[in-house]
Amino acid sequence: MTEQPPPVTAAVRVAELHVLREQARLGPSEKATEAQRAKGKLTARERIDLLLDPGTFQEVEQLRRHRAVGFGLEAKKPYTDGVITGWGTVEGRTVFVYAHDFRIFGGALGEAHATKIHKIMDMAIAAGAPLVSLNDGAGARIQEGVSALAGYGGIFQRNTRASGVIPQISVMLGPCAGGAAYSPALTDFVFMVRETSQMFITGPDVVQAVTGEEITQNGLGGADVHAGVSGVSHFVHDDEETCLAEVRYLISLLPSNNREMPPPLPPGDDPADRRTDVLLDLVPADGNRPYDMRKVLEEIVDHGDLLEVHEHWARNIICALARIDGRVVGILANQPQFLAGVLDIEASEKAARFVQLCDAFNIPLLTLVDVPGFLPGVSQEHGGIIRHGAKLLYAYCNATVPRISLILRKAYGGAYIVMDSQSIGADLTYAWPTNEIAVMGAEGAANVIFRREIAGSDHPETVRAEKIAAYKSELMHPYYAAERGLVDDVIDPAETRKVLAAALAMLRTKHADLPSRKHGNPPQ
């Protein structure tokens, strides 16, 4: 009589489960982990642990494996299929995450891999919580052919559906090539790490084969390239730990979804009515002298803390998230240290998208104006400054969040209108006594208006100086706009923080509706 095997008990099955989970948690092999670390990179699970509050990660489909056959795939079916998905918390608030595991198939996307990402994206949208992707993958899994490409299509569709609904943050921690690069481009924020992360549509080998140009991966699509040249990356860091800490900080400034307000903090020990006397010395009255607008902002916001977006790109305009009296505000400000603070193609694009982001997520807008106009030049006109400048105009005109503008010094021509002037819907407009609001600078205006008189004079320079002084006296004195109701008040710079905090508090309950429509058709 054959001896029967002992009956399988629940305890045996539970023991098997723990073995499988441990296999999935450890990954393919110690050798693969060492290879990842040799590149200066953390593992996917280590990254998730840095992003989320300790002990809060709940994994989804940990034991998922692909079903593909051919090219040796049927003999290699690791758990997770190269992507870890789930949710946890950041400062107690729910956040969804997926992280490519480069140790498995180089993080390449296959059908099962994509399905896991689709599911966690759907869960984030349904739950109304931010989605963070930790990208470290080699693109589509070639062995699975078109099924892998279709997986990317599903990701792009969900990125678009979630746009303006939940915050989407892409963290580039390795390579991202080909069509895979379009998912980060569809999200709200892109973080990159120097030396280890690259993004490009076609790699250096293809570029050289087609154009003959020789370039490295970092030279083509490295972190500094995308942070300072292309504008693809919003933030750049030297290491993964710092990068992920900054992601946590960004999440703390954003609402969970478009139906909520950004999370407030208690006012703390930086009173809303704190005087800002130092601003009198920071900003020269002479409009031709540069200064660092960032120092002005640091005096106004709580504790001087700013999270600047696109800090290294289009540096003639500053876009930043900060708090005033504990409440999050989106700040746009011309930066006189770079190109005298003019608006050009890149600055217009940068600012327009930031305005749209803030409006989508109920973040009030504060605009500090010191702009001499749009950048003149053939390259700007041929590059489409008209349509690019119109993007910023459209974004402001379409925004329904509280909008406050403050004119520090120059506000000339069309750039004055575009920088959230009262005429395009700013709720409140303030100005310092040093403001100059005009069609153009006095020198240019005098040369146009009094051209013949100056040319026909025996002393043209003397006459020009007289006409410039007369134009300034007549049309550019600090109270000209206030007298005509184009600014609501001229304020003492030392009271800037107090005035802005009170205005933001008043506008907190603002409600505005746009006309019923499917969507607008913004300039491209």
ZAMARGU-4260 file (C-alpha; in steps of 0.2 Angstrom, whole numbers, plus 5000, padded with zeros to 4 digits):
<rodrens>
0) 5000/5000/5000 | 5007/5017/4994 | 5010/5029/5008 | 5000/5045/5006 | 5009/5062/5007
5) 5004/5072/5022 | 4989/5083/5019 | 4993/5101/5014 | 4988/5113/5028 | 4985/5132/5028
10) 5002/5134/5037 | 5011/5125/5023 | 5003/5137/5010 | 5007/5152/5020 | 5025/5147/5021
15) 5025/5145/5002 | 5018/5162/5001 | 5031/5170/5011 | 5045/5161/5001 | 5037/5168/4985
20) 5036/5185/4992 | 5054/5185/4998 | 5059/5180/4980 | 5049/5194/4973 | 5056/5206/4986
25) 5075/5201/4983 | 5074/5202/4964 | 5083/5191/4951 | 5100/5189/4960 | 5113/5197/4971
30) 5124/5199/4955 | 5110/5210/4947 | 5109/5221/4962 | 5127/5223/4963 | 5127/5228/4945
35) 5114/5241/4949 | 5124/5248/4963 | 5139/5249/4953 | 5131/5262/4941 | 5128/5273/4957
40) 5109/5268/4957 | 5098/5262/4971 | 5086/5247/4968 | 5067/5251/4964 | 5062/5246/4982
45) 5075/5257/4990 | 5069/5271/4980 | 5051/5268/4985 | 5056/5267/5004 | 5064/5284/5002
50) 5049/5292/4993 | 5035/5285/5005 | 5033/5286/5024 | 5041/5271/5032 | 5031/5256/5033
55) 5016/5262/5022 | 5019/5254/5005 | 5006/5242/5000 | 5011/5233/4984 | 4999/5228/4970
60) 5002/5212/4959 | 5019/5208/4967 | 5017/5190/4960 | 5013/5195/4942 | 5023/5186/4928
65) 5022/5188/4910 | 5015/5175/4898 | 5025/5178/4883 | 5034/5165/4873 | 5048/5165/4861
70) 5066/5171/4861 | 5069/5162/4878 | 5056/5172/4887 | 5046/5156/4892 | 5061/5151/4903
75) 5063/5167/4911 | 5047/5173/4921 | 5052/5183/4936 | 5040/5190/4948 | 5034/5208/4947
80) 5039/5207/4928 | 5051/5222/4931 | 5039/5235/4938 | 5034/5237/4957 | 5017/5245/4959
85) 5007/5251/4974 | 5003/5265/4986 | 5008/5272/5002 | 5009/5289/5011 | 5019/5305/5010
90) 5017/5315/5026 | 5001/5305/5029 | 4993/5308/5012 | 4990/5294/5000 | 5002/5293/4985
95) 5002/5280/4971 | 5019/5274/4964 | 5026/5263/4951 | 5045/5260/4949 | 5054/5251/4935
100) 5066/5237/4942 | 5081/5238/4930 | 5088/5222/4936 | 5073/5213/4927 | 5074/5214/4908
105) 5083/5231/4910 | 5066/5238/4916 | 5059/5236/4899 | 5041/5236/4896 | 5031/5221/4891
110) 5012/5217/4891 | 5011/5212/4909 | 5023/5226/4915 | 5012/5238/4906 | 4995/5231/4913
115) 5002/5233/4930 | 5006/5251/4927 | 4989/5254/4919 | 4980/5247/4934 | 4990/5258/4947
120) 4986/5273/4936 | 4968/5269/4935 | 4968/5267/4954 | 4976/5284/4957 | 4964/5293/4946
125) 4949/5284/4955 | 4956/5288/4972 | 4960/5306/4968 | 4978/5304/4974 | 4995/5309/4966
130) 5005/5297/4955 | 5024/5296/4955 | 5033/5286/4942 | 5051/5281/4946 | 5058/5278/4929
135) 5073/5267/4925 | 5070/5257/4910 | 5077/5252/4893 | 5061/5256/4883 | 5049/5243/4875
140) 5053/5224/4877 | 5058/5220/4860 | 5055/5201/4862 | 5036/5205/4864 | 5035/5216/4849
145) 5019/5227/4846 | 5011/5221/4862 | 5024/5231/4871 | 5021/5247/4860 | 5002/5245/4864
150) 5006/5246/4882 | 5014/5263/4880 | 4999/5269/4871 | 4988/5264/4887 | 5000/5274/4898
155) 5000/5289/4887 | 4981/5289/4887 | 4980/5288/4905 | 4993/5302/4907 | 4982/5313/4897
160) 4966/5308/4906 | 4974/5312/4923 | 4981/5328/4917 | 4974/5342/4928 | 4965/5330/4939
165) 4979/5322/4950 | 4997/5328/4951 | 5008/5317/4940 | 5027/5317/4944 | 5040/5308/4934
170) 5057/5304/4942 | 5070/5300/4930 | 5083/5288/4938 | 5090/5279/4923 | 5088/5279/4904
175) 5072/5283/4896 | 5073/5282/4877 | 5061/5281/4862 | 5042/5282/4864 | 5045/5280/4883
180) 5050/5298/4885 | 5033/5304/4880 | 5025/5299/4896 | 5036/5310/4907 | 5033/5324/4895
185) 5014/5322/4898 | 5016/5323/4917 | 5016/5339/4928 | 5034/5338/4934 | 5050/5329/4928
190) 5065/5326/4940 | 5082/5320/4934 | 5098/5315/4942 | 5115/5320/4935 | 5125/5307/4927
195) 5113/5292/4929 | 5097/5298/4920 | 5095/5302/4902 | 5080/5305/4890 | 5080/5305/4871
200) 5069/5300/4857 | 5084/5293/4847 | 5100/5288/4855 | 5118/5294/4851 | 5121/5279/4839
205) 5106/5283/4828 | 5110/5302/4828 | 5127/5298/4822 | 5121/5286/4809 | 5108/5299/4802
210) 5117/5316/4804 | 5135/5311/4807 | 5135/5320/4824 | 5145/5312/4838 | 5138/5315/4855
215) 5137/5306/4872 | 5121/5300/4880 | 5123/5314/4893 | 5127/5327/4880 | 5112/5322/4870
220) 5099/5320/4884 | 5107/5321/4901 | 5100/5330/4916 | 5108/5347/4914 | 5104/5347/4895
225) 5085/5345/4899 | 5086/5356/4914 | 5095/5371/4906 | 5093/5369/4887 | 5077/5359/4882
230) 5066/5363/4897 | 5060/5345/4898 | 5066/5343/4916 | 5059/5354/4930 | 5071/5349/4943
235) 5089/5342/4943 | 5099/5334/4957 | 5116/5326/4961 | 5110/5311/4969 | 5094/5300/4971
240) 5092/5303/4990 | 5091/5322/4987 | 5080/5320/4972 | 5067/5310/4981 | 5067/5321/4996
245) 5063/5335/4985 | 5049/5325/4977 | 5042/5323/4995 | 5043/5342/4997 | 5034/5345/4981
250) 5020/5334/4985 | 5018/5343/5002 | 5014/5359/4992 | 5001/5351/4980 | 4983/5346/4983
255) 4979/5327/4981 | 4968/5331/4966 | 4959/5346/4957 | 4944/5345/4969 | 4955/5350/4984
260) 4965/5365/4990 | 4983/5363/4993 | 4987/5358/5011 | 4989/5373/5023 | 5001/5374/5037
265) 4999/5384/5053 | 5006/5402/5051 | 5020/5397/5063 | 5033/5410/5069 | 5033/5421/5053
270) 5019/5433/5055 | 5008/5438/5040 | 5011/5456/5044 | 5030/5456/5045 | 5037/5471/5038
275) 5049/5470/5023 | 5059/5485/5025 | 5074/5477/5017 | 5065/5478/5000 | 5069/5497/4999
280) 5087/5493/4998 | 5086/5477/4987 | 5077/5485/4972 | 5085/5500/4965 | 5074/5514/4959
285) 5084/5516/4943 | 5075/5504/4931 | 5091/5501/4922 | 5100/5493/4937 | 5098/5474/4939
290) 5094/5465/4955 | 5090/5447/4960 | 5072/5445/4961 | 5074/5429/4970 | 5080/5439/4985
295) 5064/5449/4984 | 5053/5434/4984 | 5063/5427/4999 | 5058/5442/5009 | 5040/5440/5005
300) 5036/5422/5007 | 5036/5412/5024 | 5053/5409/5030 | 5061/5413/5013 | 5057/5395/5007
305) 5054/5394/4988 | 5053/5379/4977 | 5058/5386/4960 | 5052/5376/4945 | 5063/5376/4929
310) 5076/5385/4939 | 5089/5383/4925 | 5079/5386/4910 | 5072/5403/4904 | 5080/5411/4919
315) 5073/5428/4914 | 5057/5423/4923 | 5055/5414/4940 | 5041/5402/4943 | 5040/5395/4961
320) 5029/5387/4974 | 5030/5394/4991 | 5019/5399/5006 | 5012/5415/5012 | 5004/5414/5030
325) 5004/5395/5028 | 4995/5395/5012 | 5002/5389/4996 | 5004/5401/4982 | 5011/5400/4964
330) 5023/5415/4960 | 5029/5421/4943 | 5041/5435/4943 | 5052/5444/4930 | 5071/5441/4934
335) 5081/5457/4930 | 5097/5448/4932 | 5094/5439/4916 | 5091/5447/4899 | 5084/5462/4910
340) 5069/5452/4914 | 5062/5453/4896 | 5049/5440/4890 | 5055/5429/4876 | 5049/5413/4868
345) 5056/5401/4882 | 5050/5412/4896 | 5033/5413/4889 | 5031/5395/4887 | 5038/5391/4905
350) 5027/5404/4913 | 5011/5399/4903 | 5013/5381/4908 | 5016/5385/4926 | 5000/5396/4926
355) 4990/5382/4919 | 4997/5370/4933 | 4992/5382/4947 | 4975/5385/4940 | 4972/5366/4938
360) 4976/5363/4956 | 4968/5378/4964 | 4984/5387/4968 | 4982/5406/4969 | 4994/5416/4957
365) 5005/5430/4963 | 5014/5439/4949 | 5028/5451/4952 | 5031/5463/4937 | 5047/5471/4932
370) 5047/5469/4913 | 5054/5480/4899 | 5045/5471/4886 | 5047/5457/4874 | 5064/5452/4867
375) 5066/5460/4850 | 5076/5451/4836 | 5074/5442/4820 | 5076/5425/4829 | 5062/5429/4841
380) 5050/5434/4827 | 5054/5420/4816 | 5053/5408/4830 | 5035/5413/4834 | 5036/5425/4848
385) 5018/5430/4844 | 5011/5413/4846 | 5022/5409/4861 | 5018/5425/4870 | 5000/5422/4867
390) 5002/5406/4876 | 5005/5415/4892 | 4991/5428/4888 | 4979/5413/4886 | 4984/5405/4902
395) 4981/5420/4912 | 4965/5425/4904 | 4959/5407/4907 | 4964/5405/4925 | 4950/5406/4938
400) 4960/5405/4954 | 4964/5420/4964 | 4976/5432/4954 | 4986/5446/4962 | 4999/5456/4953
405) 5012/5468/4960 | 5022/5480/4949 | 5039/5484/4956 | 5047/5495/4943 | 5045/5494/4924
410) 5029/5487/4915 | 5030/5492/4897 | 5020/5488/4882 | 5012/5471/4878 | 5023/5463/4891
415) 5014/5473/4904 | 4997/5467/4898 | 5003/5449/4897 | 5010/5449/4915 | 4992/5447/4923
420) 4987/5465/4921 | 4971/5471/4928 | 4964/5472/4910 | 4966/5453/4908 | 4957/5449/4924
425) 4969/5451/4939 | 4958/5452/4954 | 4969/5464/4963 | 4984/5475/4956 | 4996/5483/4967
430) 5011/5494/4963 | 5026/5501/4972 | 5030/5520/4971 | 5044/5515/4959 | 5033/5508/4946
435) 5033/5514/4928 | 5018/5508/4918 | 5019/5514/4900 | 5018/5509/4882 | 5037/5510/4881
440) 5052/5517/4890 | 5053/5536/4890 | 5068/5537/4879 | 5060/5527/4865 | 5043/5536/4867
445) 5052/5553/4866 | 5061/5548/4850 | 5045/5543/4842 | 5034/5557/4847 | 5046/5571/4845
450) 5057/5564/4831 | 5055/5579/4820 | 5057/5592/4834 | 5073/5584/4840 | 5080/5581/4822
455) 5076/5600/4818 | 5084/5607/4834 | 5101/5615/4835 | 5104/5606/4851 | 5096/5589/4848
460) 5102/5580/4864 | 5096/5594/4875 | 5079/5594/4867 | 5079/5575/4868 | 5083/5576/4887
465) 5069/5589/4889 | 5056/5578/4880 | 5061/5563/4890 | 5059/5572/4906 | 5042/5579/4900
470) 5036/5562/4895 | 5040/5554/4912 | 5032/5568/4921 | 5016/5567/4910 | 5013/5549/4908
475) 5025/5539/4918 | 5024/5545/4936 | 5020/5532/4949 | 5002/5537/4951 | 4996/5539/4933
480) 4989/5521/4933 | 4982/5523/4950 | 4973/5538/4945 | 4964/5529/4931 | 4960/5514/4941
485) 4973/5502/4933 | 4981/5498/4949 | 4971/5496/4965 | 4983/5504/4977 | 5001/5510/4977
490) 5009/5502/4993 | 5024/5505/5004 | 5037/5491/4999 | 5039/5488/5018 | 5021/5482/5019
495) 5022/5471/5004 | 5020/5454/5014 | 5006/5461/5025 | 4996/5468/5010 | 4998/5452/5000
500) 4994/5440/5014 | 4978/5450/5017 | 4973/5450/4999 | 4976/5431/4998 | 4965/5428/5013
505) 4951/5439/5006 | 4952/5429/4989 | 4952/5412/4997 | 4933/5410/4994 | 4934/5417/4976
510) 4923/5407/4964 | 4923/5410/4945 | 4916/5400/4931 | 4921/5399/4913 | 4909/5398/4898
515) 4903/5380/4895 | 4914/5372/4882 | 4922/5356/4878 | 4939/5364/4879 | 4948/5379/4873
520) 4960/5380/4858 | 4976/5388/4865 | 4989/5395/4854 | 5002/5382/4849
</rodrens>
